[in-house]
Amino acid sequence: MSDKWIRCIECNEVTHVTDYDCSPQYQCDEKLEEVIEKPVDDMRNFMVQHGHHKIEELSRIKDSFISEGAYVEPLKVSYFEATNGKERFVIKKWRDDINNPLQYELISGYIKTTITLEVQLDEIRKQLHDEIKHPSITETKIERFIQIIEKVALQFSAGDKIEITAETDSPLISYCKMDTDFTREILRLSEEIFSAEELKEIEQFIYRNNNDDEPMTLLLKREFTIEEENSKLIELGKEESHLDKVVSQRTY
């Protein structure tokens, strides 16, 4: 699908240029008991409305998509960034009803994303019990090992290079791999708990379970705001005085 957008500079409205601009809509007429074809030309309608205004082309910025809803949710509200080569904008995309066309709103601003990393504590504990059969690796040692993982995770900067290994059904949650420095620090601190033989088994456990959505990967969780230089704060339908305009905020 095309990532080309047309913006009316005077009205600050935007439309998406797609291969389906002239595709007809079909509606069921219950009285006539037949399907009626309704001609559509979205691009022409936009140009008629803004034909005497100054317009410009926008391009979507790669990997800027974010949403509060699941990928498969048809009525979710989504956001992504676009640019005219000089300015950056946010385009809000939504529909109120599954039978209605998508609507768009152009926001002069940017998507601000905050990232946190979370250890899969329950999954690690369960996997340790399933895999580690060494009799000397007691429950106490396992709990201390998990505490070390949590401690190191707090020191791990989400701003560092992160390798996404798997996605969930939500754009706000992904799995990411523990990098070499992370695992090296875990093993260094674990020397106080395990013997050399036990530590070797723990090291193998880490590497076996640090891919895709396996237990030793970290949950990467995103929170986002849509910010604009304005004097209003809009959050969940509320308005109040603020330096920035926050169109949406959600924590998962």
DOLUMPA-392197 format. One line per 4 residues: their letters; for each residue x, z, y of C-alpha. Coordinates in steps of 0.05 Angstrom, whole numbers. Layout:
BEGIN
a) X Z Y  ...
//
This chain:
BEGIN
msdk) 0 0 0  23 -15 71  55 40 112  39 3 176
wirc) -5 36 228  -31 12 296  -37 62 353  -77 53 416
iecn) -31 85 468  -86 95 520  -136 128 472  -84 158 426
evth) -123 134 366  -95 103 303  -116 58 246  -83 42 180
vtdy) -67 -31 166  -80 -45 93  -95 -102 45  -166 -76 40
dcsp) -187 -79 113  -237 -135 97  -258 -109 29  -334 -100 28
qyqc) -369 -34 15  -423 -29 -37  -485 15 -29  -541 27 -78
dekl) -610 14 -51  -656 59 -91  -720 25 -67  -697 -45 -86
eevi) -659 -18 -145  -599 -61 -130  -529 -56 -101  -521 -83 -31
ekpv) -455 -112 -6  -437 -91 64  -383 -133 100  -327 -92 131
ddmr) -268 -110 176  -235 -46 197  -177 -78 234  -223 -124 273
nfmv) -268 -65 293  -207 -27 318  -181 -86 358  -250 -99 389
qhgh) -253 -27 411  -182 -25 438  -170 -99 451  -155 -91 525
hkie) -111 -29 515  -37 -24 503  -23 -16 428  39 -5 386
elsr) 59 -4 313  78 60 277  115 67 211  106 126 163
ikds) 167 171 155  188 174 83  177 239 44  138 272 102
fise) 72 278 65  43 347 57  -26 375 41  -62 440 26
gayv) -101 408 -32  -81 383 -100  -56 311 -106  -119 291 -144
eplk) -168 324 -96  -205 267 -60  -231 310 -3  -165 344 15
vsyf) -136 343 85  -66 312 86  -12 303 138  49 259 146
eatn) 95 238 201  101 169 233  144 140 288  146 83 337
gker) 221 85 337  225 132 396  172 186 387  148 224 326
fvik) 75 235 310  34 270 257  -24 233 225  -80 276 196
kwrd) -119 242 140  -185 266 110  -255 248 89  -318 290 92
dinn) -352 258 33  -327 219 -27  -371 160 -6  -344 158 66
plqy) -282 122 88  -219 160 106  -213 186 177  -149 193 217
elis) -126 235 275  -61 225 313  -24 287 336  37 284 381
gyik) 82 333 345  117 347 279  109 381 212  146 447 209
ttit) 158 469 137  183 536 113  211 541 43  217 601 -2
levq) 245 606 -73  213 648 -127  241 669 -195  196 657 -255
ldei) 201 729 -279  148 730 -333  169 662 -361  242 684 -364
rkql) 225 749 -399  181 714 -450  233 660 -464  288 712 -472
hdei) 247 747 -525  233 681 -560  305 656 -560  353 715 -559
khps) 357 749 -627  422 785 -616  407 858 -637  452 888 -583
itet) 416 852 -526  365 907 -515  303 909 -471  342 949 -420
kier) 396 896 -415  344 841 -408  310 878 -350  377 888 -316
fiqi) 393 814 -325  326 794 -293  341 841 -235  407 804 -225
iekv) 371 737 -223  324 764 -170  382 791 -129  420 725 -131
alqf) 356 686 -114  349 726 -50  419 703 -29  404 630 -46
sagd) 391 590 17  331 544 14  368 502 66  422 485 15
kiei) 418 421 -25  360 430 -73  349 388 -135  275 381 -150
taet) 266 377 -225  189 376 -232  126 375 -190  61 413 -198
dspl) -9 388 -180  2 417 -110  46 385 -57  65 456 -36
isyc) 97 478 -101  155 446 -139  207 467 -190  281 464 -171
kmdt) 345 473 -210  392 531 -202  458 500 -178  527 515 -205
dftr) 543 569 -153  477 604 -169  489 606 -244  562 625 -235
eilr) 543 685 -193  490 707 -243  541 705 -299  593 742 -258
lsee) 546 800 -243  522 799 -315  592 817 -340  574 889 -324
ifsa) 516 887 -373  537 844 -432  596 839 -478  636 774 -481
eelk) 596 751 -542  530 770 -511  548 736 -445  563 671 -481
eieq) 493 672 -510  463 688 -442  502 630 -411  475 582 -463
fiyr) 405 609 -450  412 593 -375  435 522 -386  382 508 -439
nnnd) 326 530 -392  347 503 -325  314 434 -326  245 406 -311
depm) 196 465 -305  233 510 -353  238 585 -341  306 588 -307
tlll) 286 537 -254  261 566 -188  192 557 -158  200 524 -90
kref) 140 542 -47  125 510 20  86 535 80  73 487 137
tiee) 47 483 207  32 423 250  63 438 318  53 404 384
ensk) 77 420 454  12 446 482  -20 511 505  -69 519 448
liel) -64 548 379  -115 520 329  -117 556 263  -176 557 215
gkee) -224 538 271  -199 590 321  -170 576 389  -126 622 430
shld) -71 616 482  -3 599 452  59 559 467  48 513 409
kvvs) -12 481 377  -17 496 303  -67 451 270  -61 478 199
qrty) -26 535 165  -31 557 92  9 602 46  10 593 -29
//
